[in-house]
């Protein structure tokens, strides 16, 4: 049996900082995009002041993070999305 044929894909973990308008539906829209694009949510943090909503999400997937980033920046209330360096992970 060839071990390469049964190798698990290398998952990469990514952290995104999302700056958005403080509206009630923003979090729901962000989570919907994450789910529809096939990313697993690992961590979520949200801070809000009267001017802006700051959401930090950590996701993992074999898919490129640019796919998720490009969809998040298109959301109506999202002002900016910053991606941090990826951390590769191998699932056993």
PDB file of N, CA, C and O in Angstrom:
ATOM      1  N   UNK A   1       0.841  -1.180   0.000  1.00  0.00           N
ATOM      2  CA  UNK A   1       0.000   0.000   0.000  1.00  0.00           C
ATOM      3  C   UNK A   1       0.886   1.244   0.000  1.00  0.00           C
ATOM      4  O   UNK A   1       1.794   1.359   0.823  1.00  0.00           O
ATOM      5  N   UNK A   2       0.636   2.138  -0.883  1.00  0.00           N
ATOM      6  CA  UNK A   2       1.416   3.364  -1.010  1.00  0.00           C
ATOM      7  C   UNK A   2       0.926   4.391   0.013  1.00  0.00           C
ATOM      8  O   UNK A   2      -0.243   4.773  -0.037  1.00  0.00           O
ATOM      9  N   UNK A   3       1.781   4.856   0.946  1.00  0.00           N
ATOM     10  CA  UNK A   3       1.332   5.812   1.970  1.00  0.00           C
ATOM     11  C   UNK A   3       0.935   7.169   1.391  1.00  0.00           C
ATOM     12  O   UNK A   3       0.179   7.905   2.025  1.00  0.00           O
ATOM     13  N   UNK A   4       1.420   7.509   0.219  1.00  0.00           N
ATOM     14  CA  UNK A   4       1.075   8.805  -0.363  1.00  0.00           C
ATOM     15  C   UNK A   4      -0.358   8.854  -0.864  1.00  0.00           C
ATOM     16  O   UNK A   4      -0.933   9.938  -0.961  1.00  0.00           O
ATOM     17  N   UNK A   5      -0.945   7.719  -1.181  1.00  0.00           N
ATOM     18  CA  UNK A   5      -2.316   7.721  -1.673  1.00  0.00           C
ATOM     19  C   UNK A   5      -3.320   7.981  -0.568  1.00  0.00           C
ATOM     20  O   UNK A   5      -4.448   8.388  -0.847  1.00  0.00           O
ATOM     21  N   UNK A   6      -2.935   7.753   0.695  1.00  0.00           N
ATOM     22  CA  UNK A   6      -3.838   7.952   1.822  1.00  0.00           C
ATOM     23  C   UNK A   6      -3.422   9.135   2.685  1.00  0.00           C
ATOM     24  O   UNK A   6      -3.902   9.275   3.810  1.00  0.00           O
ATOM     25  N   UNK A   7      -2.551   9.975   2.186  1.00  0.00           N
ATOM     26  CA  UNK A   7      -2.090  11.133   2.967  1.00  0.00           C
ATOM     27  C   UNK A   7      -3.224  12.139   3.141  1.00  0.00           C
ATOM     28  O   UNK A   7      -3.982  12.414   2.211  1.00  0.00           O
ATOM     29  N   UNK A   8      -3.320  12.672   4.332  1.00  0.00           N
ATOM     30  CA  UNK A   8      -4.316  13.690   4.636  1.00  0.00           C
ATOM     31  C   UNK A   8      -3.856  15.022   4.031  1.00  0.00           C
ATOM     32  O   UNK A   8      -2.658  15.301   3.995  1.00  0.00           O
ATOM     33  N   UNK A   9      -4.792  15.838   3.559  1.00  0.00           N
ATOM     34  CA  UNK A   9      -4.395  17.138   3.027  1.00  0.00           C
ATOM     35  C   UNK A   9      -3.852  18.037   4.130  1.00  0.00           C
ATOM     36  O   UNK A   9      -4.273  17.943   5.283  1.00  0.00           O
ATOM     37  N   UNK A  10      -2.925  18.898   3.770  1.00  0.00           N
ATOM     38  CA  UNK A  10      -2.358  19.842   4.738  1.00  0.00           C
ATOM     39  C   UNK A  10      -3.318  21.016   4.894  1.00  0.00           C
ATOM     40  O   UNK A  10      -3.535  21.789   3.961  1.00  0.00           O
ATOM     41  N   UNK A  11      -3.884  21.134   6.082  1.00  0.00           N
ATOM     42  CA  UNK A  11      -4.775  22.251   6.379  1.00  0.00           C
ATOM     43  C   UNK A  11      -3.922  23.440   6.760  1.00  0.00           C
ATOM     44  O   UNK A  11      -2.889  23.287   7.412  1.00  0.00           O
ATOM     45  N   UNK A  12      -4.345  24.615   6.360  1.00  0.00           N
ATOM     46  CA  UNK A  12      -3.659  25.834   6.759  1.00  0.00           C
ATOM     47  C   UNK A  12      -4.615  26.645   7.631  1.00  0.00           C
ATOM     48  O   UNK A  12      -5.807  26.754   7.343  1.00  0.00           O
ATOM     49  N   UNK A  13      -4.071  27.201   8.685  1.00  0.00           N
ATOM     50  CA  UNK A  13      -4.868  28.020   9.585  1.00  0.00           C
ATOM     51  C   UNK A  13      -4.571  29.485   9.280  1.00  0.00           C
ATOM     52  O   UNK A  13      -3.414  29.882   9.141  1.00  0.00           O
ATOM     53  N   UNK A  14      -5.632  30.277   9.180  1.00  0.00           N
ATOM     54  CA  UNK A  14      -5.508  31.687   8.818  1.00  0.00           C
ATOM     55  C   UNK A  14      -6.270  32.532   9.825  1.00  0.00           C
ATOM     56  O   UNK A  14      -7.298  32.114  10.357  1.00  0.00           O
ATOM     57  N   UNK A  15      -5.752  33.723  10.078  1.00  0.00           N
ATOM     58  CA  UNK A  15      -6.445  34.679  10.941  1.00  0.00           C
ATOM     59  C   UNK A  15      -6.758  35.915  10.116  1.00  0.00           C
ATOM     60  O   UNK A  15      -5.884  36.477   9.456  1.00  0.00           O
ATOM     61  N   UNK A  16      -8.021  36.331  10.163  1.00  0.00           N
ATOM     62  CA  UNK A  16      -8.483  37.517   9.447  1.00  0.00           C
ATOM     63  C   UNK A  16      -8.999  38.547  10.439  1.00  0.00           C
ATOM     64  O   UNK A  16      -9.717  38.209  11.380  1.00  0.00           O
ATOM     65  N   UNK A  17      -8.633  39.794  10.227  1.00  0.00           N
ATOM     66  CA  UNK A  17      -9.175  40.910  11.001  1.00  0.00           C
ATOM     67  C   UNK A  17     -10.150  41.649  10.090  1.00  0.00           C
ATOM     68  O   UNK A  17      -9.775  42.138   9.024  1.00  0.00           O
ATOM     69  N   UNK A  18     -11.390  41.722  10.520  1.00  0.00           N
ATOM     70  CA  UNK A  18     -12.453  42.333   9.721  1.00  0.00           C
ATOM     71  C   UNK A  18     -12.930  43.586  10.428  1.00  0.00           C
ATOM     72  O   UNK A  18     -13.294  43.543  11.603  1.00  0.00           O
ATOM     73  N   UNK A  19     -12.929  44.701   9.715  1.00  0.00           N
ATOM     74  CA  UNK A  19     -13.442  45.971  10.230  1.00  0.00           C
ATOM     75  C   UNK A  19     -14.746  46.255   9.512  1.00  0.00           C
ATOM     76  O   UNK A  19     -14.795  46.268   8.283  1.00  0.00           O
ATOM     77  N   UNK A  20     -15.814  46.485  10.286  1.00  0.00           N
ATOM     78  CA  UNK A  20     -17.129  46.639   9.679  1.00  0.00           C
ATOM     79  C   UNK A  20     -17.958  47.677  10.428  1.00  0.00           C
ATOM     80  O   UNK A  20     -17.599  48.125  11.516  1.00  0.00           O
ATOM     81  N   UNK A  21     -19.066  48.038   9.815  1.00  0.00           N
ATOM     82  CA  UNK A  21     -20.029  48.937  10.450  1.00  0.00           C
ATOM     83  C   UNK A  21     -20.726  48.168  11.575  1.00  0.00           C
ATOM     84  O   UNK A  21     -21.004  46.979  11.422  1.00  0.00           O
ATOM     85  N   UNK A  22     -21.011  48.821  12.694  1.00  0.00           N
ATOM     86  CA  UNK A  22     -21.653  48.130  13.824  1.00  0.00           C
ATOM     87  C   UNK A  22     -23.147  47.911  13.587  1.00  0.00           C
ATOM     88  O   UNK A  22     -23.981  48.631  14.137  1.00  0.00           O
ATOM     89  N   UNK A  23     -23.474  46.926  12.775  1.00  0.00           N
ATOM     90  CA  UNK A  23     -24.868  46.602  12.471  1.00  0.00           C
ATOM     91  C   UNK A  23     -25.154  45.175  12.939  1.00  0.00           C
ATOM     92  O   UNK A  23     -24.259  44.330  12.916  1.00  0.00           O
ATOM     93  N   UNK A  24     -26.377  44.899  13.357  1.00  0.00           N
ATOM     94  CA  UNK A  24     -26.701  43.581  13.925  1.00  0.00           C
ATOM     95  C   UNK A  24     -26.486  42.399  12.981  1.00  0.00           C
ATOM     96  O   UNK A  24     -26.165  41.304  13.442  1.00  0.00           O
ATOM     97  N   UNK A  25     -26.654  42.592  11.685  1.00  0.00           N
ATOM     98  CA  UNK A  25     -26.579  41.467  10.748  1.00  0.00           C
ATOM     99  C   UNK A  25     -25.175  41.163  10.227  1.00  0.00           C
ATOM    100  O   UNK A  25     -24.999  40.188   9.497  1.00  0.00           O
ATOM    101  N   UNK A  26     -24.185  41.959  10.576  1.00  0.00           N
ATOM    102  CA  UNK A  26     -22.835  41.778  10.036  1.00  0.00           C
ATOM    103  C   UNK A  26     -22.243  40.434  10.441  1.00  0.00           C
ATOM    104  O   UNK A  26     -21.686  39.727   9.601  1.00  0.00           O
ATOM    105  N   UNK A  27     -22.355  40.074  11.708  1.00  0.00           N
ATOM    106  CA  UNK A  27     -21.764  38.817  12.178  1.00  0.00           C
ATOM    107  C   UNK A  27     -22.397  37.617  11.464  1.00  0.00           C
ATOM    108  O   UNK A  27     -21.698  36.677  11.085  1.00  0.00           O
ATOM    109  N   UNK A  28     -23.699  37.653  11.286  1.00  0.00           N
ATOM    110  CA  UNK A  28     -24.389  36.564  10.579  1.00  0.00           C
ATOM    111  C   UNK A  28     -23.880  36.439   9.144  1.00  0.00           C
ATOM    112  O   UNK A  28     -23.666  35.328   8.659  1.00  0.00           O
ATOM    113  N   UNK A  29     -23.687  37.547   8.474  1.00  0.00           N
ATOM    114  CA  UNK A  29     -23.198  37.524   7.087  1.00  0.00           C
ATOM    115  C   UNK A  29     -21.772  36.981   7.002  1.00  0.00           C
ATOM    116  O   UNK A  29     -21.453  36.195   6.110  1.00  0.00           O
ATOM    117  N   UNK A  30     -20.930  37.399   7.921  1.00  0.00           N
ATOM    118  CA  UNK A  30     -19.544  36.924   7.933  1.00  0.00           C
ATOM    119  C   UNK A  30     -19.507  35.413   8.139  1.00  0.00           C
ATOM    120  O   UNK A  30     -18.804  34.703   7.419  1.00  0.00           O
ATOM    121  N   UNK A  31     -20.259  34.923   9.115  1.00  0.00           N
ATOM    122  CA  UNK A  31     -20.259  33.490   9.397  1.00  0.00           C
ATOM    123  C   UNK A  31     -20.849  32.689   8.237  1.00  0.00           C
ATOM    124  O   UNK A  31     -20.406  31.572   7.967  1.00  0.00           O
ATOM    125  N   UNK A  32     -21.826  33.242   7.565  1.00  0.00           N
ATOM    126  CA  UNK A  32     -22.414  32.563   6.416  1.00  0.00           C
ATOM    127  C   UNK A  32     -21.395  32.418   5.289  1.00  0.00           C
ATOM    128  O   UNK A  32     -21.315  31.362   4.662  1.00  0.00           O
ATOM    129  N   UNK A  33     -20.620  33.461   5.027  1.00  0.00           N
ATOM    130  CA  UNK A  33     -19.597  33.400   3.976  1.00  0.00           C
ATOM    131  C   UNK A  33     -18.529  32.370   4.340  1.00  0.00           C
ATOM    132  O   UNK A  33     -18.095  31.602   3.481  1.00  0.00           O
ATOM    133  N   UNK A  34     -18.101  32.346   5.607  1.00  0.00           N
ATOM    134  CA  UNK A  34     -17.103  31.372   6.055  1.00  0.00           C
ATOM    135  C   UNK A  34     -17.609  29.952   5.805  1.00  0.00           C
ATOM    136  O   UNK A  34     -16.873  29.111   5.289  1.00  0.00           O
ATOM    137  N   UNK A  35     -18.839  29.691   6.162  1.00  0.00           N
ATOM    138  CA  UNK A  35     -19.418  28.348   5.994  1.00  0.00           C
ATOM    139  C   UNK A  35     -19.578  27.988   4.521  1.00  0.00           C
ATOM    140  O   UNK A  35     -19.204  26.890   4.108  1.00  0.00           O
ATOM    141  N   UNK A  36     -20.127  28.898   3.732  1.00  0.00           N
ATOM    142  CA  UNK A  36     -20.369  28.608   2.317  1.00  0.00           C
ATOM    143  C   UNK A  36     -19.081  28.413   1.522  1.00  0.00           C
ATOM    144  O   UNK A  36     -19.084  27.700   0.518  1.00  0.00           O
ATOM    145  N   UNK A  37     -18.006  29.018   1.942  1.00  0.00           N
ATOM    146  CA  UNK A  37     -16.730  28.875   1.233  1.00  0.00           C
ATOM    147  C   UNK A  37     -15.929  27.664   1.704  1.00  0.00           C
ATOM    148  O   UNK A  37     -14.824  27.430   1.215  1.00  0.00           O
ATOM    149  N   UNK A  38     -16.469  26.892   2.646  1.00  0.00           N
ATOM    150  CA  UNK A  38     -15.832  25.643   3.053  1.00  0.00           C
ATOM    151  C   UNK A  38     -14.705  25.785   4.044  1.00  0.00           C
ATOM    152  O   UNK A  38     -13.810  24.940   4.070  1.00  0.00           O
ATOM    153  N   UNK A  39     -14.711  26.824   4.864  1.00  0.00           N
ATOM    154  CA  UNK A  39     -13.693  27.018   5.888  1.00  0.00           C
ATOM    155  C   UNK A  39     -14.250  26.603   7.242  1.00  0.00           C
ATOM    156  O   UNK A  39     -15.417  26.852   7.545  1.00  0.00           O
ATOM    157  N   UNK A  40     -13.405  25.968   8.056  1.00  0.00           N
ATOM    158  CA  UNK A  40     -13.789  25.592   9.411  1.00  0.00           C
ATOM    159  C   UNK A  40     -13.420  26.726  10.360  1.00  0.00           C
ATOM    160  O   UNK A  40     -12.294  27.223  10.327  1.00  0.00           O
ATOM    161  N   UNK A  41     -14.349  27.130  11.193  1.00  0.00           N
ATOM    162  CA  UNK A  41     -14.123  28.205  12.156  1.00  0.00           C
ATOM    163  C   UNK A  41     -13.411  27.637  13.377  1.00  0.00           C
ATOM    164  O   UNK A  41     -13.907  26.703  14.007  1.00  0.00           O
ATOM    165  N   UNK A  42     -12.250  28.195  13.714  1.00  0.00           N
ATOM    166  CA  UNK A  42     -11.468  27.730  14.865  1.00  0.00           C
ATOM    167  C   UNK A  42     -11.613  28.674  16.054  1.00  0.00           C
ATOM    168  O   UNK A  42     -11.682  28.226  17.198  1.00  0.00           O
ATOM    169  N   UNK A  43     -11.659  29.974  15.789  1.00  0.00           N
ATOM    170  CA  UNK A  43     -11.765  30.959  16.862  1.00  0.00           C
ATOM    171  C   UNK A  43     -12.456  32.202  16.321  1.00  0.00           C
ATOM    172  O   UNK A  43     -12.389  32.514  15.132  1.00  0.00           O
ATOM    173  N   UNK A  44     -13.125  32.904  17.241  1.00  0.00           N
ATOM    174  CA  UNK A  44     -13.873  34.105  16.871  1.00  0.00           C
ATOM    175  C   UNK A  44     -13.823  35.089  18.022  1.00  0.00           C
ATOM    176  O   UNK A  44     -14.057  34.721  19.173  1.00  0.00           O
ATOM    177  N   UNK A  45     -13.518  36.337  17.714  1.00  0.00           N
ATOM    178  CA  UNK A  45     -13.521  37.394  18.714  1.00  0.00           C
ATOM    179  C   UNK A  45     -14.138  38.638  18.084  1.00  0.00           C
ATOM    180  O   UNK A  45     -13.879  38.949  16.922  1.00  0.00           O
ATOM    181  N   UNK A  46     -14.957  39.346  18.860  1.00  0.00           N
ATOM    182  CA  UNK A  46     -15.609  40.543  18.346  1.00  0.00           C
ATOM    183  C   UNK A  46     -15.523  41.638  19.391  1.00  0.00           C
ATOM    184  O   UNK A  46     -15.766  41.408  20.575  1.00  0.00           O
ATOM    185  N   UNK A  47     -15.174  42.830  18.939  1.00  0.00           N
ATOM    186  CA  UNK A  47     -15.147  44.025  19.780  1.00  0.00           C
ATOM    187  C   UNK A  47     -15.920  45.111  19.066  1.00  0.00           C
ATOM    188  O   UNK A  47     -15.834  45.249  17.846  1.00  0.00           O
ATOM    189  N   UNK A  48     -16.674  45.880  19.830  1.00  0.00           N
ATOM    190  CA  UNK A  48     -17.478  46.935  19.215  1.00  0.00           C
ATOM    191  C   UNK A  48     -17.351  48.213  20.016  1.00  0.00           C
ATOM    192  O   UNK A  48     -17.386  48.205  21.246  1.00  0.00           O
ATOM    193  N   UNK A  49     -17.204  49.311  19.294  1.00  0.00           N
ATOM    194  CA  UNK A  49     -17.358  50.630  19.890  1.00  0.00           C
ATOM    195  C   UNK A  49     -18.442  51.342  19.092  1.00  0.00           C
ATOM    196  O   UNK A  49     -19.042  50.738  18.202  1.00  0.00           O
ATOM    197  N   UNK A  50     -18.698  52.579  19.382  1.00  0.00           N
ATOM    198  CA  UNK A  50     -19.796  53.273  18.697  1.00  0.00           C
ATOM    199  C   UNK A  50     -19.498  53.537  17.224  1.00  0.00           C
ATOM    200  O   UNK A  50     -20.423  53.808  16.458  1.00  0.00           O
ATOM    201  N   UNK A  51     -18.253  53.468  16.815  1.00  0.00           N
ATOM    202  CA  UNK A  51     -17.865  53.774  15.438  1.00  0.00           C
ATOM    203  C   UNK A  51     -17.674  52.543  14.549  1.00  0.00           C
ATOM    204  O   UNK A  51     -17.989  52.579  13.360  1.00  0.00           O
ATOM    205  N   UNK A  52     -17.151  51.440  15.137  1.00  0.00           N
ATOM    206  CA  UNK A  52     -16.733  50.322  14.298  1.00  0.00           C
ATOM    207  C   UNK A  52     -16.825  48.993  15.040  1.00  0.00           C
ATOM    208  O   UNK A  52     -16.716  48.930  16.265  1.00  0.00           O
ATOM    209  N   UNK A  53     -17.027  47.945  14.267  1.00  0.00           N
ATOM    210  CA  UNK A  53     -17.043  46.570  14.760  1.00  0.00           C
ATOM    211  C   UNK A  53     -15.762  45.911  14.282  1.00  0.00           C
ATOM    212  O   UNK A  53     -15.449  45.948  13.092  1.00  0.00           O
ATOM    213  N   UNK A  54     -15.019  45.308  15.202  1.00  0.00           N
ATOM    214  CA  UNK A  54     -13.779  44.615  14.840  1.00  0.00           C
ATOM    215  C   UNK A  54     -13.961  43.129  15.143  1.00  0.00           C
ATOM    216  O   UNK A  54     -14.168  42.732  16.290  1.00  0.00           O
ATOM    217  N   UNK A  55     -13.881  42.323  14.093  1.00  0.00           N
ATOM    218  CA  UNK A  55     -14.069  40.879  14.211  1.00  0.00           C
ATOM    219  C   UNK A  55     -12.756  40.202  13.834  1.00  0.00           C
ATOM    220  O   UNK A  55     -12.178  40.491  12.786  1.00  0.00           O
ATOM    221  N   UNK A  56     -12.290  39.303  14.692  1.00  0.00           N
ATOM    222  CA  UNK A  56     -11.113  38.494  14.392  1.00  0.00           C
ATOM    223  C   UNK A  56     -11.567  37.053  14.291  1.00  0.00           C
ATOM    224  O   UNK A  56     -12.111  36.502  15.248  1.00  0.00           O
ATOM    225  N   UNK A  57     -11.348  36.436  13.134  1.00  0.00           N
ATOM    226  CA  UNK A  57     -11.706  35.036  12.942  1.00  0.00           C
ATOM    227  C   UNK A  57     -10.457  34.241  12.573  1.00  0.00           C
ATOM    228  O   UNK A  57      -9.614  34.692  11.797  1.00  0.00           O
ATOM    229  N   UNK A  58     -10.366  33.062  13.141  1.00  0.00           N
ATOM    230  CA  UNK A  58      -9.325  32.118  12.759  1.00  0.00           C
ATOM    231  C   UNK A  58     -10.031  30.936  12.117  1.00  0.00           C
ATOM    232  O   UNK A  58     -10.914  30.320  12.715  1.00  0.00           O
ATOM    233  N   UNK A  59      -9.629  30.630  10.896  1.00  0.00           N
ATOM    234  CA  UNK A  59     -10.251  29.563  10.126  1.00  0.00           C
ATOM    235  C   UNK A  59      -9.174  28.611   9.631  1.00  0.00           C
ATOM    236  O   UNK A  59      -7.991  28.947   9.603  1.00  0.00           O
ATOM    237  N   UNK A  60      -9.610  27.403   9.236  1.00  0.00           N
ATOM    238  CA  UNK A  60      -8.666  26.472   8.617  1.00  0.00           C
ATOM    239  C   UNK A  60      -9.336  25.793   7.443  1.00  0.00           C
ATOM    240  O   UNK A  60     -10.545  25.562   7.428  1.00  0.00           O
ATOM    241  N   UNK A  61      -8.502  25.480   6.451  1.00  0.00           N
ATOM    242  CA  UNK A  61      -8.999  24.817   5.248  1.00  0.00           C
ATOM    243  C   UNK A  61      -7.811  24.476   4.358  1.00  0.00           C
ATOM    244  O   UNK A  61      -6.704  24.979   4.547  1.00  0.00           O
ATOM    245  N   UNK A  62      -8.070  23.604   3.382  1.00  0.00           N
ATOM    246  CA  UNK A  62      -7.064  23.341   2.351  1.00  0.00           C
ATOM    247  C   UNK A  62      -7.208  24.366   1.229  1.00  0.00           C
ATOM    248  O   UNK A  62      -6.337  24.479   0.367  1.00  0.00           O
ATOM    249  N   UNK A  63      -8.293  25.098   1.246  1.00  0.00           N
ATOM    250  CA  UNK A  63      -8.550  26.118   0.218  1.00  0.00           C
ATOM    251  C   UNK A  63      -7.701  27.370   0.465  1.00  0.00           C
ATOM    252  O   UNK A  63      -7.335  27.653   1.605  1.00  0.00           O
ATOM    253  N   UNK A  64      -7.391  28.113  -0.586  1.00  0.00           N
ATOM    254  CA  UNK A  64      -6.611  29.347  -0.406  1.00  0.00           C
ATOM    255  C   UNK A  64      -7.438  30.425   0.312  1.00  0.00           C
ATOM    256  O   UNK A  64      -8.634  30.575   0.063  1.00  0.00           O
ATOM    257  N   UNK A  65      -6.789  31.153   1.188  1.00  0.00           N
ATOM    258  CA  UNK A  65      -7.476  32.181   1.972  1.00  0.00           C
ATOM    259  C   UNK A  65      -7.975  33.325   1.096  1.00  0.00           C
ATOM    260  O   UNK A  65      -8.905  34.031   1.486  1.00  0.00           O
ATOM    261  N   UNK A  66      -7.378  33.526  -0.080  1.00  0.00           N
ATOM    262  CA  UNK A  66      -7.816  34.587  -0.977  1.00  0.00           C
ATOM    263  C   UNK A  66      -9.262  34.390  -1.400  1.00  0.00           C
ATOM    264  O   UNK A  66      -9.969  35.363  -1.660  1.00  0.00           O
ATOM    265  N   UNK A  67      -9.707  33.145  -1.472  1.00  0.00           N
ATOM    266  CA  UNK A  67     -11.089  32.856  -1.846  1.00  0.00           C
ATOM    267  C   UNK A  67     -12.053  33.413  -0.796  1.00  0.00           C
ATOM    268  O   UNK A  67     -13.071  34.010  -1.146  1.00  0.00           O
ATOM    269  N   UNK A  68     -11.743  33.224   0.467  1.00  0.00           N
ATOM    270  CA  UNK A  68     -12.590  33.747   1.542  1.00  0.00           C
ATOM    271  C   UNK A  68     -12.451  35.262   1.638  1.00  0.00           C
ATOM    272  O   UNK A  68     -13.445  35.974   1.785  1.00  0.00           O
ATOM    273  N   UNK A  69     -11.222  35.750   1.555  1.00  0.00           N
ATOM    274  CA  UNK A  69     -10.969  37.195   1.664  1.00  0.00           C
ATOM    275  C   UNK A  69     -11.744  37.965   0.595  1.00  0.00           C
ATOM    276  O   UNK A  69     -12.364  38.986   0.891  1.00  0.00           O
ATOM    277  N   UNK A  70     -11.711  37.478  -0.643  1.00  0.00           N
ATOM    278  CA  UNK A  70     -12.371  38.201  -1.732  1.00  0.00           C
ATOM    279  C   UNK A  70     -13.886  38.261  -1.550  1.00  0.00           C
ATOM    280  O   UNK A  70     -14.523  39.209  -2.009  1.00  0.00           O
ATOM    281  N   UNK A  71     -14.468  37.270  -0.893  1.00  0.00           N
ATOM    282  CA  UNK A  71     -15.905  37.301  -0.640  1.00  0.00           C
ATOM    283  C   UNK A  71     -16.249  38.203   0.545  1.00  0.00           C
ATOM    284  O   UNK A  71     -17.279  38.877   0.531  1.00  0.00           O
ATOM    285  N   UNK A  72     -15.402  38.219   1.560  1.00  0.00           N
ATOM    286  CA  UNK A  72     -15.670  39.058   2.734  1.00  0.00           C
ATOM    287  C   UNK A  72     -15.602  40.546   2.409  1.00  0.00           C
ATOM    288  O   UNK A  72     -16.403  41.326   2.925  1.00  0.00           O
ATOM    289  N   UNK A  73     -14.662  40.949   1.564  1.00  0.00           N
ATOM    290  CA  UNK A  73     -14.544  42.375   1.243  1.00  0.00           C
ATOM    291  C   UNK A  73     -15.721  42.877   0.422  1.00  0.00           C
ATOM    292  O   UNK A  73     -15.946  44.084   0.335  1.00  0.00           O
ATOM    293  N   UNK A  74     -16.476  41.960  -0.184  1.00  0.00           N
ATOM    294  CA  UNK A  74     -17.653  42.350  -0.964  1.00  0.00           C
ATOM    295  C   UNK A  74     -18.893  42.593  -0.106  1.00  0.00           C
ATOM    296  O   UNK A  74     -19.878  43.150  -0.591  1.00  0.00           O
ATOM    297  N   UNK A  75     -18.856  42.184   1.156  1.00  0.00           N
ATOM    298  CA  UNK A  75     -20.017  42.388   2.024  1.00  0.00           C
ATOM    299  C   UNK A  75     -20.268  43.879   2.229  1.00  0.00           C
ATOM    300  O   UNK A  75     -19.330  44.664   2.370  1.00  0.00           O
ATOM    301  N   UNK A  76     -21.531  44.255   2.245  1.00  0.00           N
ATOM    302  CA  UNK A  76     -21.934  45.660   2.256  1.00  0.00           C
ATOM    303  C   UNK A  76     -21.344  46.444   3.427  1.00  0.00           C
ATOM    304  O   UNK A  76     -20.801  47.530   3.223  1.00  0.00           O
ATOM    305  N   UNK A  77     -21.438  45.925   4.629  1.00  0.00           N
ATOM    306  CA  UNK A  77     -21.014  46.675   5.812  1.00  0.00           C
ATOM    307  C   UNK A  77     -19.557  46.480   6.187  1.00  0.00           C
ATOM    308  O   UNK A  77     -19.099  47.056   7.173  1.00  0.00           O
ATOM    309  N   UNK A  78     -18.812  45.680   5.423  1.00  0.00           N
ATOM    310  CA  UNK A  78     -17.402  45.441   5.715  1.00  0.00           C
ATOM    311  C   UNK A  78     -16.563  46.560   5.101  1.00  0.00           C
ATOM    312  O   UNK A  78     -16.661  46.848   3.909  1.00  0.00           O
ATOM    313  N   UNK A  79     -15.734  47.186   5.944  1.00  0.00           N
ATOM    314  CA  UNK A  79     -14.880  48.286   5.493  1.00  0.00           C
ATOM    315  C   UNK A  79     -13.501  47.800   5.038  1.00  0.00           C
ATOM    316  O   UNK A  79     -12.947  48.297   4.057  1.00  0.00           O
ATOM    317  N   UNK A  80     -12.951  46.809   5.775  1.00  0.00           N
ATOM    318  CA  UNK A  80     -11.589  46.355   5.482  1.00  0.00           C
ATOM    319  C   UNK A  80     -11.400  44.935   6.037  1.00  0.00           C
ATOM    320  O   UNK A  80     -11.961  44.584   7.075  1.00  0.00           O
ATOM    321  N   UNK A  81     -10.606  44.133   5.333  1.00  0.00           N
ATOM    322  CA  UNK A  81     -10.247  42.795   5.803  1.00  0.00           C
ATOM    323  C   UNK A  81      -8.738  42.647   5.674  1.00  0.00           C
ATOM    324  O   UNK A  81      -8.179  42.828   4.593  1.00  0.00           O
ATOM    325  N   UNK A  82      -8.082  42.318   6.781  1.00  0.00           N
ATOM    326  CA  UNK A  82      -6.640  42.094   6.797  1.00  0.00           C
ATOM    327  C   UNK A  82      -6.375  40.635   7.119  1.00  0.00           C
ATOM    328  O   UNK A  82      -6.957  40.096   8.061  1.00  0.00           O
ATOM    329  N   UNK A  83      -5.506  39.988   6.352  1.00  0.00           N
ATOM    330  CA  UNK A  83      -5.140  38.589   6.585  1.00  0.00           C
ATOM    331  C   UNK A  83      -3.748  38.536   7.190  1.00  0.00           C
ATOM    332  O   UNK A  83      -2.829  39.197   6.707  1.00  0.00           O
ATOM    333  N   UNK A  84      -3.592  37.745   8.257  1.00  0.00           N
ATOM    334  CA  UNK A  84      -2.289  37.522   8.865  1.00  0.00           C
ATOM    335  C   UNK A  84      -1.624  36.328   8.200  1.00  0.00           C
ATOM    336  O   UNK A  84      -2.248  35.637   7.395  1.00  0.00           O
ATOM    337  N   UNK A  85      -0.371  36.083   8.528  1.00  0.00           N
ATOM    338  CA  UNK A  85       0.366  34.951   7.971  1.00  0.00           C
ATOM    339  C   UNK A  85      -0.347  33.641   8.317  1.00  0.00           C
ATOM    340  O   UNK A  85      -0.942  33.503   9.386  1.00  0.00           O
ATOM    341  N   UNK A  86      -0.273  32.688   7.392  1.00  0.00           N
ATOM    342  CA  UNK A  86      -0.899  31.390   7.623  1.00  0.00           C
ATOM    343  C   UNK A  86       0.028  30.499   8.439  1.00  0.00           C
ATOM    344  O   UNK A  86       1.251  30.633   8.394  1.00  0.00           O
ATOM    345  N   UNK A  87      -0.585  29.592   9.182  1.00  0.00           N
ATOM    346  CA  UNK A  87       0.162  28.596   9.936  1.00  0.00           C
ATOM    347  C   UNK A  87      -0.245  27.221   9.407  1.00  0.00           C
ATOM    348  O   UNK A  87      -1.364  26.778   9.664  1.00  0.00           O
ATOM    349  N   UNK A  88       0.645  26.528   8.667  1.00  0.00           N
ATOM    350  CA  UNK A  88       0.264  25.225   8.110  1.00  0.00           C
ATOM    351  C   UNK A  88       0.083  24.181   9.210  1.00  0.00           C
ATOM    352  O   UNK A  88       0.811  24.171  10.202  1.00  0.00           O
ATOM    353  N   UNK A  89      -0.902  23.304   9.014  1.00  0.00           N
ATOM    354  CA  UNK A  89      -1.179  22.230   9.960  1.00  0.00           C
ATOM    355  C   UNK A  89      -1.447  20.968   9.166  1.00  0.00           C
ATOM    356  O   UNK A  89      -2.054  21.007   8.096  1.00  0.00           O
ATOM    357  N   UNK A  90      -0.993  19.860   9.696  1.00  0.00           N
ATOM    358  CA  UNK A  90      -1.284  18.582   9.068  1.00  0.00           C
ATOM    359  C   UNK A  90      -2.187  17.804  10.002  1.00  0.00           C
ATOM    360  O   UNK A  90      -1.880  17.612  11.178  1.00  0.00           O
ATOM    361  N   UNK A  91      -3.303  17.364   9.455  1.00  0.00           N
ATOM    362  CA  UNK A  91      -4.258  16.585  10.262  1.00  0.00           C
ATOM    363  C   UNK A  91      -3.850  15.133  10.271  1.00  0.00           C
ATOM    364  O   UNK A  91      -3.523  14.562   9.230  1.00  0.00           O
ATOM    365  N   UNK A  92      -3.867  14.544  11.432  1.00  0.00           N
ATOM    366  CA  UNK A  92      -3.528  13.118  11.551  1.00  0.00           C
ATOM    367  C   UNK A  92      -4.782  12.287  11.567  1.00  0.00           C
ATOM    368  O   UNK A  92      -4.710  11.062  11.661  1.00  0.00           O
TER     369      UNK A  92
END
